[in-house]
Amino acid sequence: MLGNHLNKWLLLLGCLPLLIGANIFLGSVDIPVIEIIDVFFGNSTNLAWKTIIIESRVPRILTAILCGAAISISGFQMQVLFRNPLAGPYILGISSGASLGVSLLVLTGGWLFGIHFMVQDWSIALAATIGALFILLLVFAISIRVKDIMTVLIVGIMLGALTTAIIGIMQYFSASDQLKSFVIWTLGSLDGVNFNEIFILSIAVIVGLVLAFTQIKPLNLLLMGETYAKSMGISLSKSRLIIILSAGILAGSVTAFCGPIGFIGIVVPHLCRVWFQTSNSRILFPAIIILGINILLLSDCIAHLPFSDLVLPINSITAILGIPIIFWMVLGRKKISTNL
């Protein structure tokens, strides 16, 4: 696997420490390199710089690593499962479900299922998780009864549209300050995720990735069609449930802690297919993880506008990076639907 694409793997892996370093060294506050090194070796006496690096930049990097891997693999699974090149990690309405949970909390002033919460990071993450799991359970129940995978896709889209409509009604009747808080959440951000939340997020991402890894063989066989996969002894219903569960855990956990982050899940799998010129999931799986991490680290570095006090929404940056790539692939006559 490594031998045929050695230069590509070296480039992917080589960019990773460079982007991590860029996120550590660059930011709104200019910290000398020697001081950053002292912070990591415990020799720094500047409390402010130590706080910025350890409590802001490092958690943000860890969050970007987890989210980049989770969103990219989630999108890859959805594209193969539904044989749809435009399928992303939120195609089943999971993002909309998370948004509904957050809107119920934020736009009602802290009331969620009859319980009053302080509108804080942890309560927003809880609300998003409940909303995402609610939609995921509905999709699960439907997928068990419905055998046609395209019908499940349509149901997911309709559930997403329904929750979006409910959110729109709530926004119309909400106060301006509550509406502002909700809109800021929908823009996505890797900031504000502390180490305790990163621990929870990492468990969810690891579970989701392990489930995805167990389905590499079924994903390869599904590329040949459901009939062929059945003839090879694959249980389509079991594989479909595991893939949906994995994608739901990955997308839902990221949305819960960081808000909806778009385009990464759609763009990264296509880039890897074109670059490695293969549809083999065994090769694409690690490549998609690494490239997804690299792109999200790059996006977050750009979003924080080094040497400026401004911080741009991460969703805007991923869109700015992702949309031109899609145009390039289409105008360059790259068949993004190949082998899907």
Residue frames as qw, qx, qy, qz and C-alpha x, y, z in Angstrom:
[[0.000, 0.884, 0.468, 0.000, 0.00, 0.00, 0.00],
 [0.274, -0.853, 0.094, 0.434, 2.77, 2.42, 0.91],
 [0.548, -0.202, 0.538, 0.608, 5.13, 1.40, -1.88],
 [0.367, 0.533, 0.610, 0.457, 2.89, 2.40, -4.79],
 [0.020, -0.890, -0.248, -0.382, 2.13, 5.85, -3.39],
 [0.668, -0.299, -0.309, 0.608, 5.18, 6.54, -1.22],
 [0.233, 0.186, 0.029, 0.954, 5.62, 10.18, -2.30],
 [0.369, -0.553, -0.351, -0.660, 1.96, 10.94, -1.67],
 [0.722, -0.546, -0.414, 0.096, 2.05, 9.38, 1.79],
 [0.571, -0.133, -0.200, 0.785, 5.22, 11.30, 2.65],
 [0.008, 0.361, 0.152, 0.920, 3.58, 14.56, 1.55],
 [0.555, -0.597, -0.406, -0.414, 0.44, 13.87, 3.56],
 [0.758, -0.477, -0.329, 0.299, 2.35, 12.89, 6.68],
 [0.505, 0.055, -0.088, 0.857, 4.90, 15.68, 6.23],
 [0.117, -0.541, -0.208, -0.806, 2.21, 18.37, 6.11],
 [0.620, -0.607, -0.490, -0.086, 0.72, 17.20, 9.41],
 [0.596, -0.453, -0.266, 0.608, 3.52, 18.40, 11.78],
 [0.251, 0.165, 0.162, 0.940, 3.94, 21.58, 9.73],
 [0.309, -0.566, -0.397, -0.653, 0.28, 22.50, 10.12],
 [0.657, -0.602, -0.423, 0.165, 0.30, 21.57, 13.81],
 [0.531, -0.210, -0.113, 0.813, 3.32, 23.81, 14.26],
 [0.045, 0.365, 0.279, 0.887, 1.66, 26.63, 12.35],
 [0.480, -0.661, -0.438, -0.375, -1.37, 26.44, 14.64],
 [0.678, -0.519, -0.308, 0.419, 0.87, 26.54, 17.71],
 [0.479, -0.167, 0.032, 0.861, 3.18, 29.35, 16.58],
 [0.011, -0.256, -0.329, -0.909, 0.67, 31.56, 14.74],
 [0.194, -0.647, -0.725, 0.132, -2.24, 33.39, 16.32],
 [0.026, -0.919, -0.235, -0.316, -3.67, 36.73, 17.33],
 [0.460, -0.852, 0.240, 0.067, -0.98, 37.01, 20.01],
 [0.640, 0.617, -0.421, 0.180, 2.62, 37.00, 18.73],
 [0.762, -0.593, 0.261, -0.002, 4.58, 34.71, 21.05],
 [0.150, 0.724, -0.660, -0.129, 8.34, 34.24, 20.46],
 [0.830, 0.168, -0.516, -0.132, 9.33, 30.75, 19.34],
 [0.355, 0.279, -0.743, 0.494, 11.73, 30.31, 22.25],
 [0.386, -0.175, 0.461, -0.780, 8.93, 31.14, 24.69],
 [0.852, 0.049, -0.173, -0.492, 6.64, 28.55, 23.11],
 [0.698, 0.232, -0.657, 0.165, 9.39, 25.94, 23.47],
 [0.046, 0.266, -0.663, 0.698, 9.84, 26.96, 27.12],
 [0.662, -0.141, 0.149, -0.721, 6.11, 26.51, 27.72],
 [0.906, 0.084, -0.338, -0.240, 6.22, 22.88, 26.54],
 [0.642, 0.192, -0.617, 0.412, 9.34, 22.15, 28.60],
 [0.563, -0.702, -0.426, 0.089, 7.85, 23.83, 31.69],
 [0.555, -0.143, -0.129, 0.809, 10.43, 26.64, 31.77],
 [0.043, 0.575, 0.285, 0.766, 8.14, 29.57, 30.93],
 [0.192, -0.308, -0.565, 0.741, 7.42, 32.19, 33.57],
 [0.252, 0.031, -0.169, -0.952, 4.89, 34.11, 31.46],
 [0.343, 0.247, 0.821, -0.383, 1.49, 32.96, 32.72],
 [0.522, 0.570, 0.092, -0.628, -0.46, 34.70, 29.95],
 [0.418, 0.503, -0.651, -0.385, 1.48, 33.01, 27.14],
 [0.050, -0.113, 0.983, -0.133, 1.33, 29.67, 28.93],
 [0.453, 0.370, 0.607, -0.538, -2.45, 30.00, 29.23],
 [0.529, 0.580, -0.201, -0.586, -2.85, 30.90, 25.54],
 [0.338, 0.412, -0.812, -0.238, -0.83, 27.91, 24.35],
 [0.006, 0.030, -0.975, 0.219, -1.93, 25.21, 26.80],
 [0.280, 0.408, 0.710, -0.501, -5.57, 26.19, 27.26],
 [0.486, 0.655, 0.072, -0.575, -6.36, 27.62, 23.81],
 [0.416, 0.601, -0.556, -0.395, -4.07, 26.54, 20.99],
 [0.022, -0.231, 0.973, -0.014, -3.35, 22.97, 22.07],
 [0.450, 0.314, 0.743, -0.382, -7.03, 22.07, 22.70],
 [0.536, 0.644, -0.025, -0.546, -7.92, 23.67, 19.37],
 [0.265, 0.505, -0.770, -0.286, -5.35, 21.52, 17.56],
 [0.183, -0.016, 0.969, -0.168, -6.56, 18.34, 19.25],
 [0.509, 0.486, 0.484, -0.521, -10.15, 19.24, 18.37],
 [0.469, 0.638, -0.342, -0.506, -9.18, 19.87, 14.74],
 [0.077, 0.331, -0.931, -0.132, -7.45, 16.47, 14.57],
 [0.304, 0.209, 0.881, -0.298, -10.49, 14.65, 15.94],
 [0.489, 0.611, 0.297, -0.547, -13.02, 16.59, 13.88],
 [0.320, 0.599, -0.539, -0.499, -11.03, 16.38, 10.63],
 [0.010, 0.150, -0.984, -0.094, -10.80, 12.59, 10.88],
 [0.318, 0.338, 0.790, -0.400, -14.43, 12.16, 11.98],
 [0.473, 0.630, 0.117, -0.605, -16.10, 14.36, 9.36],
 [0.281, 0.528, -0.659, -0.457, -14.01, 13.01, 6.48],
 [0.012, -0.047, 0.998, 0.027, -14.63, 9.32, 7.24],
 [0.371, 0.442, 0.638, -0.510, -18.30, 10.00, 7.91],
 [0.457, 0.631, -0.143, -0.611, -18.62, 11.61, 4.48],
 [0.171, 0.382, -0.855, -0.305, -16.72, 8.77, 2.80],
 [0.197, 0.142, 0.951, -0.190, -19.06, 6.17, 4.30],
 [0.437, 0.569, 0.408, -0.564, -22.16, 8.08, 3.21],
 [0.365, 0.601, -0.424, -0.571, -20.88, 8.47, -0.36],
 [0.130, 0.214, -0.949, -0.189, -20.17, 4.76, -0.76],
 [0.244, 0.256, 0.862, -0.364, -23.30, 3.57, 1.05],
 [0.434, 0.656, 0.385, -0.483, -25.67, 5.77, -0.97],
 [0.587, 0.235, 0.532, 0.564, -23.59, 5.66, -4.18],
 [0.123, 0.940, 0.289, 0.132, -23.98, 9.44, -4.24],
 [0.608, 0.243, -0.142, 0.743, -20.95, 11.72, -4.80],
 [0.089, -0.587, 0.045, -0.804, -22.71, 14.64, -3.07],
 [0.738, -0.558, -0.368, -0.090, -23.57, 12.72, 0.08],
 [0.153, 0.595, -0.494, 0.615, -21.96, 14.22, 3.17],
 [0.246, -0.024, -0.848, 0.469, -21.85, 13.34, 6.86],
 [0.250, 0.217, 0.471, -0.818, -25.07, 15.26, 7.49],
 [0.317, -0.014, -0.658, -0.682, -27.10, 13.70, 4.68],
 [0.361, -0.351, -0.864, -0.011, -29.24, 11.72, 7.16],
 [0.319, -0.769, -0.245, -0.496, -30.40, 14.86, 8.97],
 [0.710, -0.338, -0.418, 0.455, -28.02, 14.34, 11.90],
 [0.291, 0.087, -0.104, 0.947, -26.74, 17.91, 11.72],
 [0.328, -0.450, -0.279, -0.783, -30.29, 19.24, 11.56],
 [0.712, -0.496, -0.495, -0.039, -31.21, 17.11, 14.57],
 [0.572, -0.212, -0.320, 0.725, -28.30, 18.55, 16.52],
 [0.044, 0.239, 0.089, 0.966, -29.33, 22.05, 15.44],
 [0.516, -0.536, -0.445, -0.498, -32.88, 21.35, 16.62],
 [0.697, -0.445, -0.464, 0.317, -31.61, 20.32, 20.06],
 [0.396, -0.088, -0.150, 0.902, -29.50, 23.47, 20.34],
 [0.152, -0.372, -0.278, -0.872, -32.34, 25.68, 19.12],
 [0.601, -0.572, -0.522, -0.200, -34.68, 24.18, 21.72],
 [0.629, -0.414, -0.343, 0.562, -32.14, 25.11, 24.38],
 [0.326, -0.075, 0.025, 0.942, -30.91, 28.49, 23.18],
 [0.135, -0.320, -0.387, -0.854, -34.04, 29.96, 21.61],
 [0.553, -0.614, -0.508, -0.245, -36.20, 29.08, 24.63],
 [0.192, -0.794, 0.305, -0.490, -33.84, 30.70, 27.11],
 [0.026, -0.447, 0.836, -0.319, -32.42, 27.47, 28.53],
 [0.742, -0.020, 0.459, -0.488, -35.46, 25.19, 28.67],
 [0.383, 0.326, -0.805, -0.314, -34.93, 21.68, 27.31],
 [0.543, -0.203, -0.802, -0.147, -37.60, 18.97, 27.74],
 [0.552, -0.727, -0.313, -0.261, -39.08, 20.81, 30.71],
 [0.734, -0.455, -0.131, 0.487, -35.73, 21.21, 32.49],
 [0.131, 0.988, -0.063, 0.051, -34.03, 24.57, 32.82],
 [0.830, -0.058, 0.034, 0.554, -30.30, 24.69, 31.99],
 [0.143, -0.812, 0.185, 0.535, -27.74, 27.46, 32.00],
 [0.752, 0.658, 0.030, 0.034, -26.87, 28.11, 28.35],
 [0.323, -0.744, 0.544, 0.215, -23.21, 27.09, 28.49],
 [0.315, 0.500, -0.739, -0.324, -20.83, 25.07, 26.33],
 [0.095, -0.079, 0.985, -0.123, -21.61, 21.77, 28.07],
 [0.467, 0.410, 0.606, -0.497, -25.39, 22.25, 27.94],
 [0.512, 0.614, -0.253, -0.544, -25.23, 23.18, 24.25],
 [0.200, 0.367, -0.892, -0.173, -23.18, 20.03, 23.56],
 [0.273, 0.129, 0.894, -0.331, -25.73, 17.97, 25.54],
 [0.537, 0.539, 0.286, -0.583, -28.65, 19.45, 23.60],
 [0.439, 0.578, -0.525, -0.445, -26.92, 18.84, 20.27],
 [0.013, 0.225, -0.974, 0.007, -26.13, 15.24, 21.23],
 [0.410, 0.298, 0.744, -0.436, -29.73, 14.53, 22.23],
 [0.544, 0.615, 0.015, -0.571, -31.04, 16.05, 19.00],
 [0.326, 0.517, -0.725, -0.318, -28.57, 14.12, 16.83],
 [0.112, -0.076, 0.980, -0.143, -29.29, 10.83, 18.61],
 [0.518, 0.396, 0.507, -0.563, -33.04, 11.37, 18.24],
 [0.592, 0.601, -0.254, -0.473, -32.76, 11.69, 14.45],
 [0.173, 0.434, -0.878, -0.099, -30.27, 8.81, 14.32],
 [0.336, 0.072, 0.880, -0.326, -32.69, 6.53, 16.17],
 [0.621, 0.524, 0.228, -0.536, -35.46, 7.45, 13.75],
 [0.473, 0.601, -0.550, -0.334, -33.23, 6.64, 10.79],
 [0.081, -0.265, 0.954, -0.116, -32.23, 3.36, 12.46],
 [0.511, 0.257, 0.691, -0.442, -35.86, 2.37, 12.95],
 [0.628, 0.618, -0.024, -0.472, -36.71, 3.22, 9.36],
 [0.297, 0.581, -0.725, -0.220, -33.65, 1.46, 7.92],
 [0.298, -0.107, 0.929, -0.192, -34.64, -1.76, 9.70],
 [0.570, 0.454, 0.575, -0.373, -38.10, -1.71, 8.10],
 [0.567, 0.773, -0.056, -0.280, -37.11, -0.30, 4.70],
 [0.855, -0.077, 0.372, 0.353, -34.79, -2.38, 2.52],
 [0.551, 0.683, 0.182, 0.444, -34.18, 0.21, -0.20],
 [0.550, -0.328, -0.154, 0.753, -31.15, 2.32, 0.80],
 [0.127, 0.286, 0.263, 0.913, -32.20, 5.22, -1.46],
 [0.415, -0.689, -0.473, -0.360, -35.50, 5.41, 0.41],
 [0.636, -0.554, -0.294, 0.449, -33.54, 5.75, 3.65],
 [0.395, 0.004, 0.106, 0.913, -31.57, 8.57, 2.04],
 [0.132, -0.517, -0.400, -0.745, -34.76, 10.39, 1.03],
 [0.570, -0.687, -0.449, -0.029, -36.23, 9.92, 4.52],
 [0.596, -0.355, -0.171, 0.699, -33.05, 11.39, 6.03],
 [0.183, 0.209, 0.230, 0.933, -33.29, 14.42, 3.75],
 [0.346, -0.621, -0.466, -0.527, -36.97, 14.89, 4.64],
 [0.631, -0.606, -0.392, 0.286, -36.21, 14.64, 8.36],
 [0.463, -0.148, -0.016, 0.874, -33.54, 17.29, 7.90],
 [0.035, -0.392, -0.355, -0.848, -35.97, 19.53, 6.05],
 [0.498, -0.666, -0.514, -0.211, -38.61, 19.05, 8.75],
 [0.604, -0.526, -0.281, 0.528, -36.25, 19.95, 11.59],
 [0.315, 0.053, 0.147, 0.936, -34.98, 22.96, 9.62],
 [0.213, -0.567, -0.455, -0.653, -38.57, 24.16, 9.21],
 [0.590, -0.679, -0.428, 0.091, -39.19, 23.82, 12.96],
 [0.553, -0.297, -0.098, 0.772, -35.97, 25.72, 13.69],
 [0.138, 0.317, 0.308, 0.886, -37.05, 28.48, 11.29],
 [0.394, -0.702, -0.453, -0.382, -40.35, 28.91, 13.14],
 [0.653, -0.591, -0.288, 0.377, -38.54, 29.07, 16.48],
 [0.458, -0.034, 0.072, 0.885, -36.12, 31.65, 15.12],
 [0.040, -0.559, -0.408, -0.721, -39.01, 33.81, 13.94],
 [0.516, -0.748, -0.296, -0.293, -40.45, 34.04, 17.45],
 [0.752, -0.304, -0.280, 0.514, -37.17, 34.20, 19.41],
 [0.197, -0.945, -0.003, 0.260, -35.55, 37.23, 21.03],
 [0.492, 0.823, -0.274, 0.075, -32.64, 38.93, 19.25],
 [0.198, -0.694, 0.676, -0.150, -29.98, 37.91, 21.81],
 [0.766, -0.071, 0.627, -0.121, -31.10, 34.27, 21.74],
 [0.781, 0.610, 0.126, -0.030, -31.15, 34.31, 17.94],
 [0.231, 0.851, -0.465, 0.071, -27.62, 35.72, 17.85],
 [0.470, -0.486, 0.726, -0.124, -26.30, 32.95, 20.14],
 [0.831, 0.206, 0.511, -0.078, -27.86, 30.27, 17.97],
 [0.632, 0.772, -0.066, -0.005, -26.58, 31.77, 14.71],
 [0.035, -0.788, 0.611, -0.067, -23.04, 31.96, 16.14],
 [0.663, -0.226, 0.709, -0.087, -23.23, 28.25, 17.03],
 [0.817, 0.472, 0.326, -0.064, -24.33, 27.36, 13.49],
 [0.363, 0.866, -0.339, -0.057, -21.20, 29.03, 12.08],
 [0.952, 0.023, -0.204, 0.227, -19.02, 26.35, 13.69],
 [0.032, -0.858, 0.425, -0.286, -15.96, 26.80, 15.86],
 [0.807, 0.053, -0.525, 0.264, -13.08, 24.73, 17.23],
 [0.075, 0.428, -0.458, 0.776, -12.57, 27.19, 20.10],
 [0.549, -0.369, 0.239, -0.711, -13.93, 26.69, 23.57],
 [0.928, -0.084, -0.335, -0.138, -13.57, 22.89, 23.67],
 [0.330, -0.734, 0.543, -0.241, -11.76, 22.09, 26.92],
 [0.154, 0.389, -0.908, 0.000, -9.75, 18.99, 27.77],
 [0.439, 0.093, 0.789, -0.420, -12.68, 17.26, 29.50],
 [0.680, 0.535, 0.160, -0.474, -14.84, 17.74, 26.40],
 [0.397, 0.608, -0.643, -0.244, -11.96, 16.62, 24.17],
 [0.193, -0.215, 0.941, -0.174, -11.77, 13.41, 26.19],
 [0.592, 0.355, 0.595, -0.412, -15.47, 12.72, 25.58],
 [0.575, 0.684, -0.169, -0.415, -15.16, 13.71, 21.92],
 [0.150, 0.545, -0.812, -0.146, -12.12, 11.46, 21.46],
 [0.405, 0.009, 0.887, -0.221, -14.00, 8.44, 22.84],
 [0.635, 0.555, 0.350, -0.409, -16.90, 9.06, 20.44],
 [0.446, 0.727, -0.411, -0.322, -14.55, 9.53, 17.46],
 [0.072, -0.407, 0.910, 0.027, -12.50, 6.41, 18.29],
 [0.532, 0.213, 0.770, -0.282, -15.67, 4.31, 18.59],
 [0.604, 0.678, 0.121, -0.401, -16.97, 5.70, 15.30],
 [0.300, 0.693, -0.608, -0.245, -13.68, 5.09, 13.50],
 [0.272, -0.225, 0.933, -0.072, -13.37, 1.53, 14.84],
 [0.619, 0.420, 0.582, -0.320, -16.89, 0.77, 13.59],
 [0.521, 0.762, -0.170, -0.345, -15.98, 2.30, 10.23],
 [0.017, 0.584, -0.798, -0.145, -12.77, 0.25, 10.06],
 [0.487, 0.016, 0.861, -0.146, -14.73, -2.99, 10.51],
 [0.622, 0.608, 0.424, -0.252, -16.73, -2.12, 7.39],
 [0.000, 0.634, -0.522, -0.571, -13.83, -1.61, 4.97],
 [0.202, -0.012, 0.925, 0.321, -14.46, -4.92, 3.21],
 [0.289, 0.628, 0.711, -0.132, -18.25, -4.35, 2.89],
 [0.151, 0.821, -0.009, -0.550, -17.60, -0.84, 1.57],
 [0.068, -0.424, 0.722, 0.542, -15.32, -2.26, -1.13],
 [0.206, 0.229, 0.935, 0.175, -17.91, -4.86, -2.08],
 [0.244, 0.723, 0.504, -0.404, -20.73, -2.30, -2.14],
 [0.074, 0.620, -0.354, -0.697, -18.86, -0.48, -4.89],
 [0.002, 0.091, -0.894, -0.439, -19.57, -3.51, -7.07],
 [0.539, -0.224, -0.398, -0.708, -23.28, -3.35, -6.30],
 [0.600, -0.319, 0.472, -0.562, -25.56, -4.80, -3.64],
 [0.957, 0.141, -0.081, -0.239, -26.16, -8.02, -5.59],
 [0.653, 0.456, -0.528, 0.295, -22.44, -8.72, -5.81],
 [0.133, -0.497, 0.599, -0.613, -21.98, -7.88, -2.11],
 [0.820, -0.168, 0.261, -0.481, -24.72, -10.36, -1.20],
 [0.925, 0.279, -0.254, -0.042, -23.12, -13.05, -3.35],
 [0.442, 0.487, -0.589, 0.469, -19.88, -12.55, -1.39],
 [0.577, -0.346, -0.694, 0.256, -21.65, -13.31, 1.87],
 [0.091, 0.111, -0.286, 0.947, -22.09, -9.74, 3.13],
 [0.083, -0.643, -0.737, 0.192, -25.15, -9.07, 5.30],
 [0.160, 0.503, 0.232, 0.817, -26.38, -5.82, 3.79],
 [0.439, -0.781, -0.303, -0.325, -28.75, -4.99, 6.63],
 [0.741, -0.542, -0.125, 0.376, -26.07, -5.49, 9.27],
 [0.556, 0.052, 0.129, 0.819, -23.41, -3.56, 7.34],
 [0.008, 0.650, 0.315, 0.691, -25.83, -0.74, 6.58],
 [0.545, -0.792, -0.255, -0.096, -26.78, -0.36, 10.24],
 [0.723, -0.400, -0.021, 0.563, -23.14, -0.33, 11.36],
 [0.411, 0.273, 0.230, 0.839, -22.18, 2.22, 8.69],
 [0.193, -0.753, -0.312, -0.546, -25.11, 4.49, 9.58],
 [0.668, -0.705, -0.195, 0.140, -24.30, 4.16, 13.29],
 [0.678, -0.165, 0.062, 0.714, -20.63, 4.95, 12.68],
 [0.223, 0.446, 0.267, 0.825, -21.39, 7.98, 10.49],
 [0.375, -0.788, -0.339, -0.352, -23.98, 9.17, 12.99],
 [0.703, -0.594, -0.142, 0.364, -21.59, 8.94, 15.94],
 [0.569, -0.004, 0.146, 0.810, -18.81, 10.72, 14.04],
 [0.063, 0.517, 0.310, 0.795, -20.95, 13.52, 12.63],
 [0.476, -0.755, -0.381, -0.240, -23.13, 13.91, 15.72],
 [0.685, -0.515, -0.178, 0.484, -20.24, 14.16, 18.18],
 [0.415, 0.091, 0.150, 0.893, -18.45, 16.78, 16.09],
 [0.135, -0.612, -0.379, -0.681, -21.64, 18.82, 15.66],
 [0.586, -0.698, -0.410, 0.049, -22.35, 18.61, 19.38],
 [0.607, -0.539, -0.071, 0.580, -19.05, 20.15, 20.44],
 [0.341, -0.236, 0.307, 0.857, -18.09, 22.31, 17.44],
 [0.455, 0.586, 0.125, -0.659, -21.29, 23.06, 15.58],
 [0.830, 0.450, 0.329, 0.032, -21.95, 22.03, 11.98],
 [0.201, -0.635, 0.509, 0.545, -18.77, 22.03, 9.86],
 [0.783, 0.522, 0.246, -0.233, -19.47, 21.65, 6.17],
 [0.570, 0.748, -0.306, -0.145, -17.70, 20.65, 2.94],
 [0.169, -0.583, 0.794, -0.031, -14.87, 18.67, 4.57],
 [0.632, 0.016, 0.754, -0.178, -16.89, 15.45, 4.44],
 [0.729, 0.624, 0.222, -0.170, -17.78, 15.95, 0.78],
 [0.368, 0.856, -0.356, -0.069, -14.46, 17.25, -0.60],
 [0.310, -0.625, 0.716, -0.015, -11.83, 15.13, 1.18],
 [0.760, 0.050, 0.648, -0.005, -12.98, 11.68, -0.04],
 [0.678, 0.719, 0.151, -0.003, -13.11, 12.93, -3.64],
 [0.102, 0.884, -0.456, -0.014, -9.65, 14.49, -3.40],
 [0.498, -0.430, 0.753, 0.002, -8.21, 11.22, -2.13],
 [0.798, 0.336, 0.499, -0.022, -9.90, 9.20, -4.88],
 [0.535, 0.843, -0.052, 0.027, -8.50, 11.51, -7.57],
 [0.068, -0.838, 0.541, -0.041, -5.05, 11.82, -6.01],
 [0.476, -0.342, 0.810, -0.023, -4.51, 8.13, -5.26],
 [0.517, 0.298, -0.555, -0.579, -6.48, 7.05, -8.36],
 [0.256, -0.050, -0.963, 0.065, -8.20, 4.25, -6.52],
 [0.595, -0.425, -0.144, -0.666, -11.51, 3.37, -4.91],
 [0.687, -0.086, -0.686, 0.223, -9.96, 0.78, -2.58],
 [0.491, -0.806, -0.105, -0.313, -11.18, 1.58, 0.92],
 [0.852, -0.351, -0.091, 0.377, -8.06, 0.05, 2.48],
 [0.513, 0.179, 0.055, 0.838, -5.95, 2.76, 0.86],
 [0.075, -0.643, -0.241, -0.723, -8.49, 5.56, 1.07],
 [0.609, -0.688, -0.394, -0.005, -9.38, 5.06, 4.74],
 [0.606, -0.481, -0.107, 0.625, -6.04, 6.26, 6.24],
 [0.335, 0.213, 0.272, 0.877, -5.51, 8.79, 3.44],
 [0.214, -0.706, -0.427, -0.523, -8.90, 10.41, 4.06],
 [0.604, -0.700, -0.299, 0.234, -8.20, 10.63, 7.80],
 [0.566, -0.290, 0.052, 0.770, -4.83, 12.34, 7.33],
 [0.176, 0.338, 0.371, 0.847, -5.99, 14.69, 4.56],
 [0.330, -0.758, -0.478, -0.297, -9.13, 15.60, 6.53],
 [0.591, -0.642, -0.194, 0.448, -7.00, 16.51, 9.55],
 [0.467, -0.063, 0.204, 0.858, -4.62, 18.55, 7.39],
 [0.022, 0.525, 0.451, 0.722, -7.39, 20.52, 5.72],
 [0.433, -0.802, -0.393, -0.121, -9.18, 21.30, 8.98],
 [0.604, -0.489, -0.072, 0.625, -5.91, 22.36, 10.63],
 [0.317, 0.150, 0.317, 0.881, -5.25, 24.64, 7.65],
 [0.173, -0.680, -0.500, -0.508, -8.81, 26.01, 7.80],
 [0.534, -0.762, -0.321, 0.175, -8.53, 26.76, 11.51],
 [0.546, -0.268, 0.066, 0.791, -5.16, 28.46, 11.03],
 [0.127, 0.354, 0.396, 0.838, -6.67, 30.69, 8.36],
 [0.335, -0.733, -0.533, -0.257, -9.79, 31.33, 10.45],
 [0.548, -0.696, -0.235, 0.401, -7.72, 32.78, 13.27],
 [0.348, 0.885, 0.017, 0.309, -6.04, 35.28, 10.95],
 [0.756, -0.213, -0.197, 0.587, -2.48, 35.20, 12.35],
 [0.333, -0.074, -0.104, 0.934, -1.32, 38.50, 13.92],
 [0.284, -0.351, -0.258, -0.854, -4.91, 39.79, 13.94],
 [0.281, -0.030, 0.681, -0.675, -7.54, 39.91, 16.67],
 [0.698, 0.168, -0.124, -0.685, -10.24, 38.72, 14.25],
 [0.313, -0.078, 0.946, -0.008, -11.50, 35.13, 14.21],
 [0.501, 0.151, -0.422, -0.740, -13.55, 34.02, 11.21],
 [0.848, -0.042, 0.328, -0.414, -16.21, 31.26, 11.31],
 [0.369, -0.310, 0.841, 0.246, -14.64, 27.90, 10.51],
 [0.592, 0.475, 0.647, -0.070, -17.64, 27.02, 8.33],
 [0.372, 0.891, -0.030, -0.260, -16.91, 29.98, 6.06],
 [0.091, -0.686, 0.674, 0.259, -13.28, 28.94, 5.62],
 [0.494, -0.014, 0.864, 0.101, -14.11, 25.31, 4.82],
 [0.559, 0.689, 0.438, -0.146, -16.62, 26.54, 2.23],
 [0.212, 0.894, -0.278, -0.280, -14.10, 28.93, 0.68],
 [0.192, -0.498, 0.820, 0.207, -11.56, 26.10, 0.42],
 [0.510, 0.123, 0.849, -0.053, -14.02, 23.37, -0.53],
 [0.567, 0.689, 0.317, -0.320, -16.17, 24.96, -3.23],
 [0.295, 0.769, -0.455, -0.336, -13.25, 25.85, -5.57],
 [0.250, -0.309, 0.912, 0.099, -11.99, 22.27, -5.26],
 [0.563, 0.398, 0.701, -0.181, -15.37, 20.93, -6.37],
 [0.467, 0.817, -0.004, -0.337, -15.37, 23.41, -9.29],
 [0.021, 0.663, -0.699, -0.266, -11.83, 22.37, -10.21],
 [0.405, -0.053, 0.912, 0.019, -12.79, 18.72, -10.24],
 [0.559, 0.596, 0.531, -0.224, -15.89, 19.37, -12.34],
 [0.376, 0.870, -0.144, -0.284, -14.31, 21.82, -14.80],
 [0.064, -0.601, 0.772, 0.196, -11.18, 19.66, -15.01],
 [0.781, 0.160, -0.426, -0.426, -13.48, 16.85, -16.12],
 [0.036, 0.234, -0.917, 0.322, -12.66, 14.72, -13.11],
 [0.605, -0.300, -0.573, -0.464, -15.47, 12.21, -12.77],
 [0.216, -0.375, 0.614, -0.660, -16.31, 12.60, -9.10],
 [0.828, -0.067, 0.182, -0.526, -18.97, 9.94, -9.42],
 [0.595, 0.389, -0.699, -0.081, -16.51, 7.30, -10.62],
 [0.443, 0.025, -0.861, 0.246, -16.92, 4.02, -8.73],
 [0.218, 0.056, 0.572, -0.789, -19.84, 5.34, -6.71]]
